[in-house]
Amino acid sequence: MFFLALIALSIGSITAQTISVKNTGEPFSHYWSVGVGAGRANEGLRAGWLEHLNLVKEECGFRYVRMHGIFHDDMFVYFQKPNGEVVYNWQYIDELYDRMLDMGVKPFVELAFFPKDMALKDSKTQFWWKANVSVDSNNFGKWHDLVKAFTQHVVERYGLEEVRTWYFEVWNEPNLTGNGGFFHGTRSDYFRLYKEAALAVKSVNKQLRIGGPATSNYVADKRHEGEVMDHKNSVFYSQEVINTKQWKGVWIEDFLKYCEKEGLPVDFVSTHPYPTDYALDPETNRSKDAIRYVHSLRDDLTWLKQQITNSKYPNAEIHLTEWSTSPNSRDKLHDVLPPAAYIIKANLDCLGMANSLMYWTFTDVFEEKGGGETIFHGGFGMINFQGLVKPSFHAYRMLHQLGDEKLYYSDPLFVSRSSKNGKISAIAFNYPKEYEERVPSSRNFNNYMKATSKQVNIILRDLKPGTNFSIETLDKEHGNVYDDYAAIGSPHSPTREETSYLKQKAWETHKETLQVAKDGTLTLNRRLEPWSCVLIKEL
């Protein structure tokens, strides 16, 4: 599977890349660990959800959590009396936020969805848990009042100094209108919703941070150019041409122009750059998944940064509040190895381009389509319902252990140094060339290992002789718990003993220790099998 050596080696035409650990480093931030997603607020009241959050906080360093449904009826926030009087109840939100903050995790507040008594009568709903998404244009004032009362409450409870560090995002993917969408209303309705929320938050304190439009994946057609999504303007692109098109963030330009016209604040811009699209296939008139190439995130950020630079809000932060290999909570690939290498490559390729890139999600305690029928069902989470960590978890755990100064990066190797203690950490990974033109998806579930290996041959010099380095490998056989689950027969309901065994196997990446030679060099020569990820860390 691999080969390591502590002496200089030459294999074929491969020449070792020599890197001095004394080189001047380029500072970078861990934007991948700023925040992470979760399903809905009420799920955060469960023991399993909280245990999983504590784990990803400790191991992956996540500082914020964004989730749907803070105003949903199962949080019991909004009570409208027969005489029209409104009573707000914050007990459930308090319980959730108290526990999060006690762990050191802050809310990245998504202001959504409508309480039933505020939504349009007979509102359209979304998800198994029936989020109310139909806007009643007579209730914008009630929306303003709710957001203001909520903001005042959290400031009073947690203090202004704390809440100034939070973010308030208005809604979730409001461009997905119509039946089955997240917002049953028009683009103008959403802009008014944003206006009322922004004015409400800023009326409590002008330093509180507000942003949007939290729109869905980029498109390369005109389906979102009108007031509501029009699938007649959807264009399905074949794999041969999909990566030649100009993809644009939905509503971003119009949102920024509207806010400028209305004199509204925009402290950050948010959107969801999944590398996929669900345009209509013109041959069948049915939705069909189209998948972009591995560089789509960088392309999307380049476009987004230009729009913000050209706007009235050039200093607005960029928060990508959902992202994964796909926005499908039944995509079997979420459970296995390939997302780990994709996560590492995409994040490292886009250093310095965004303030956060939030993986969707940290846990399979998640019920948009209801609970999964099996313990591995393609759920978004880095951790499954039973607490089994997936390869995506290990990817974020490895990224978290990098330093904050870049010494070297060229796929497949990133070398960093900590400005705090001077220690070296590096990641080597194999995102195979066969998947550069198309990010892996569920259709690759049974054949993803049919790809090429890569060779990593490096010499780190100017190290202290005798220093120990840990070498940790995530690959098909180590830390890829789905295969361990299959090896015991894929039990539909594992016993407690089987679950305990799988929890142990999920953590069993391959580990070894190497020592720096007397001349102050560490030479690492390794063949990386497809999707393998290796953490090299000075002890």
N, C-alpha and C positions, 0 to 999 in steps of 0.2 A: 504493500500500500504506500509506503514511503521509505525514504532513505535519508539519514542524517549523518553528517560528518563534522568533525572539528578541525579538519585540515583542508587546505585549498584543493579543490577538485575541478576537473574539466570533463564535461560529458558532451561529446559531439562538438558542436559549434558554440555551446553555451559558455559565456564568459561571466565570471562572478562579478556582481555589482558591489563595488566597495563604497561604504558609507562611513564617514567619520562622525562619531557621536558628539564631537566638539563643534561641528558646523553650526553656523547661525541658523536658528530655527525661525519659522514663520508662524506667528500666533494664530490659533484657530479656536473656535468655540464648539462645544458639544451640542450643536443645535438638534441633534437626534434625540437627546435625552431631556429636552425642555418639557415636552408634554407627550401624552399618549391618550388614546381614545378608550371609551367604554360605552356600553349599550344605553341604558336609561338610568335615571337617577335612582329609582326605587330598587333596582338590582344592587345598588351600593349599600343597602341596609342589610345585606346577607353576609353571613360569616365567611363563606367561601370567597366572595368578591373581595372582602376586606383583607383576607389572608393573601390572596393573589396580589392585591395592590401593595401590601407591605413587602412582599417578595420582590416585585419589580422595582419598587423604590430602593430597596437595599442593594439589589444586584445590578440594576440597569440605570439607576440614578434619576428616574423620572421625577420632575418637579411639579407638573400640573396634570390634571385629568380633565378632559372634555367629555361630556355625555349629553344625551338627549333627555327631554322630558322633565326638566326641573319644575315646570308649571303644570305637568300632566295631572290628571285627577287622582292618580294613585299616590301623589305626594300631598294631596288634601290641602292645597294652598288657598283656594278661592271658594268662598261660600257667599252666595247671593240670596238674601232674604226676600220673602214675598213683597215687602215694601220697597225693594230696590237697594236696600243697604247692603254693602259688601263688607265681609269680615275676612281678613287675611289670617292664615294659620301657618306658622313657620316651623312647627315642631319637627316635621320629617326632614326638611332641609337642614335644620340645625343639627339633628342627629348625624346626618351624612357628613356635613362640612366639619363638625367637631372631630369626628373620627379621622377624616382625611388630614386635617391640619395637625392633629396629634401625631400623625405619622411623618409630618413634614411635607405633605403634598397639598398644593393649592388648587382651587377650582379655576379652570378656564371655562367661564360660565357661558353656556349656550342658552340664550334667552328664547325658550320655546318649550312646549307648544302651547296652544290655547287651552285654558280651562273650558270645560263644556259650556258653562254659562256665559262665556265670552265669545265662543266661536259662533259661526252662523248656525241657525237652527238646522238640525239634521245634517250636521257637518260631515264632510268626507273624512275618512279616517285612514291612518297609515299604520302598518305593522300589525302583528298579532295582538298587541296591547292597545290598539285603537287610539293612536294619537290624533287629536282634533286639529285638522289643518285648514279648514275653510274659514276665510276671513270675513267678518261682518264689518262692512265699512262704517256702520254706525257706532262701532265700539273702539275706534282708535283712541278715544279719550280714556276708556277703561284700561286699554293696554298700557298707555302712558302711566296711568296711576298705579297699575300693578308693578311695572318695572321700577318706578320711583320708590314705592313702598318697600319692595324687595331690597333695593339698593340701600335705602336708609337703614333697613333692619340689619343687613350684614355689616354696615359701617358701625352701627351702634354695638353689635355683638362682638365683632372682631377687631374693631378699631380702624381708624382711617389709615394709619400707617401700613397696616396689613393689607387692607382692601385696595390700596393704591398699587399693590404689586399684582393684583388680579387682572384678568382680561374679561371683557363683556362682549360676546359675539352675538349678533342678532340673527336668530333662526338657523336652519339647516337646509341647504340645497333648495332654496325657494324657486329656482328656475325650473325644477321638476314639478310642473303644474298639471292639473287635470286629474283624471282617475288614477289612483295609485301613486300619486306624487306627494311631495312633502309640503306643498303649499297650493291650496285651492283658491287662487286669486290671480291678479295680474302683476306684471312687473312694477307698475305704478303703485299697486297696493303694497308690495314689499318695500318700495322706497319710502312710502309713508310710514310703514311699520318701523323701518330703520330710523326715520326722522324722530318719531315719538319716543323710541327707546333711547336714542342718543341724547335728546333733550332731557329726558327723565334722569338718566345716569349722571349727566353733567350738572344737572340742577342740584344734585347732592354734593358733588365736589368736582370741580373742573379738571382735576388731575387724574380722575378715574379714566380708565382706558376703554374705548368703544371701537368696534370695527365690524366689518362684513365684507362682501355679501355672502360668504360661506357657500358659494355655488359649487356645483358638481364638476365632474371631469371636463377637460377641455374638449372642444369640438372643432371640426374643420368644414362646417357647413352653416346654413342660416336658420336652423330650426329654432334658435333662441333669440332671434332678432326682433320678434314682435312682442306684444304684451303677454302672450302665453306661448308655451312650447307648441310648435307646429311640426308634426312628424312628416308632413308633406314636403317639408324642406330638408328632411334628413337625407344624408348621402352615405351609403355604405361603400367603404373603400376596400378593395381587395388587398391582400398582403403585399402584392407587387408594388402598389402605389401609396399605401397608407403613410409611409414614412417620408414621402416627398411633399406632403401637404403642409400648409401653415395652420397649426392648431392654436386656438385662442381661448383664453379664459372667458367663461360665460358671464355676461353683464358687467364685467370689470370696468370697461371704459365708460359705459353709461352710468354706472354707479358713482364713479369718481366725478363725472360731470354734474350729475344731479346734486351730489353733496356740495360741490363748489357753488352751484347756482343757489342752493338753499342756505349756504353758509354753515354747513354742518361739520362737525369734527369727524375725522377718520384717523384714529391712532394706529390702526393696523388694517391690512387687507388680508382676507382669508379666502381660500378656495381649496379644492380637493383634486389634485392632479394624478388620479389613478392612470396607469398606462393602458387603459382600455376604453372602449366606446361601445354603445349599444344602439347604434343607428339602425334604421329599417333597411333590410335587404330588399332592393327594388325587385328582385326576381320572385320573392315569396311574400313580400309586404309584411314580413314578421321581423321582430327584433333579433339581431344576430350579433354575437360578440366579435369585435374587431380589436386586435391587440397590437400595440405600438412597440417600437424598439427600445432597447435598454437606455438609450440616451434621451428619451422623451422627457424625463423630469428636468434635465438640464435645459432642454429646449423651452419647456414651459416656464421655467424660472427666468430664463433670459428674456422671454417675451413679457412676463409680468413685471420684472424690474424696470423694463423700458417704459411701460405704461405708467408706473408710479413715478418714475423720474420726470416724465413729461406732464404730470398732473399738478394740481394745486397742492398735493400732499407728498412731496418728494421724500420726506423723512418718515413716512408711514412704515411701520414694521411689516414684515411678511410672515404670516403664520399659515402653514399648510395643515389644516386641522383634521384632515383625514388622508390616509395614503396606505396602500398595500399593493400586492401584486394584482388584486382585482377587488371590486366592490361587491363580491358575491359571498354571502355567508354560508354557502354550501359548496365552496370550491375546495375540492379534496387536496389541492396542492398546498393549502395553508397548513396542513398537518405534517408535512414532510420537509425534506432537506433544501430544495432549491430556493425558497424565499430567503434563507439565511445569506447566501452569497449575493442575491439581488439586493437585500437590505444594505449589506456592507458596501457593495460597489456604488449603488445609487447615492448613498449618503456621502461617501468619500469623494465621488465625482462632483458633488455640488457644494463643497465646503465654501462658506462665506456668502452664499447666495440667498439664504433665508434665515429668519430668526428661529423658526422651528419647523420640523417635519414630523408630524404626529402619526405614529403607526396606529392603524385601526384593526384590532383593539388589543388590550393586554390580557383579556380573559374570555373564555367561552361561557361564562355566566352572562348570557347574552340572548335576548329573546325576540329579535325583530320578526323572525319567522316562527317563533315559538321555540321550545327546547329542541335540541338535536335528538334524533332517534337513536343514535349510537354515541359512544364516548368520543369517537373520532368521526366527525361528520362534515369536515371542511370549514369549521367555525373560524372566525377571524382571529381568535385569541392566540397569544403567545403561550398561554397556559390553558389546558383543557379543563372541563368542569371538575374533574377529580383532582386537579392540581398537578397534572403531568406537564412538565415544561417541554415545549416544542423547540425545534431548531431555530425558529425566529427569536425565541427568548435568548438562546445562546449568542445569536448575532448581536443583539443589543447589549448583552452582558460583556461581550468582547469589545465592542465599540466604547463602552463606558470605561474600560480600563486603559484606553489610550491616554497619552499626555495631552498637553495643550500647545505644543510647538511642533510643527511639521518639519521633519528633516528630509523626507523623501517620499514621493508618491509617483508611481507608475504602475498601472495594473500589471501584475496582481500583487503588488507589495506597497504597504504604507508603513513608514517608520516615524515615530514621534518621540518627544522627550517631555518630561514634566518640568515646568518652570519652578515648581515648588521644591522638588528634591533631586532634580537632574536625572532621574531614572529613565531608562529607555523601554518603550513598548512598541510593538509592531503587529500588524495583521497581514497575513498572506491569504489569498482566497482564489478560488477558481470559478469565475463566472464563465462558462464555456462559450467559445466563439459561435457555436451552432445556435445559440439563443440571443445573439446580439441584435438580430433583426426582429425578434419577436419575444417578448417577455414570457416565461413559461406559464402555463395555465393547466387546468384540470385535465385537458386532453393529453398532457404529457405525463400524467400520473404513473403510468405503467412502464414508461420508457425513458425517463429523464436521465438515467445513467448512460444512455447511448450518446456520449459526447466525448470530446477530447480532454486529455489531461494537460497540465501545464507544469513547467519546471521553474522552481525558484532557487536561485543560487546567489547568495549574498555573503558579504564579509562586513561585519561591523567592526570598526577599529577604534583605537584610543579608549578602550574600556579598561577597567581595573582588573589586572590578572586575578584569576580565582573567583571572580564574581559569578554567581549562579543565575541562570535564566530558566524559567519554566516554559515548556513548549506544550501547548494544549491544542488538540485537534478535534474538530467537529467534522464527521464525515458519515458516509452511509452506514457504517457499522458502530459508530460511537456518538451517542447523544441524539440519535434519530429514533425516538421512542416508538414511532408508529411501527417500525420494522420489528421491534421487540414485542409489541402487542400482537402483530401478525404471527410471530414465531410461537406464541402460546395459544394460537388458535382463534384469535380475534373474538374473545368471549363477549357476548352482548352485554352482560352484566358481570364484570369481573368481581371475584370475591375480594374480601378485605386483604387477604394474603397476596392475591394477584396484583391488586392496586398498589400495595406496598412495594412489591417487586418492581413494578413498572416505574414507580416514582424513583427508585434507586437507579434503574437502567437509564432513565431520562437524563440523569446527571453524569452518566459515565462517558464523558468525552475522554479521549486518550491523552494521558499526561505523562510527561517525563521532565527531567532536569538536565541541563547542560552547563558546562563550566567554561569560562573565558580562558583561553590559552595564555601561556606565559608572556607572549608578545603583545597581549592586550587585544586580541582578535577573537571574534566568534564567527565561525563559518557555518552557514546553514545551507544544505543542498537537499532539496526535497522535490519529489514528484507529487503534484497535487491532483488527486482524482477529481472528476467533475463535482462541483458544488462544495468541495471541501473548504473549510475555513480554519486558519491556524493563528492562535494568539501566542506571540513571543514576548515575554515579559521579564524584565530584570527584577530579581528578588531582593 
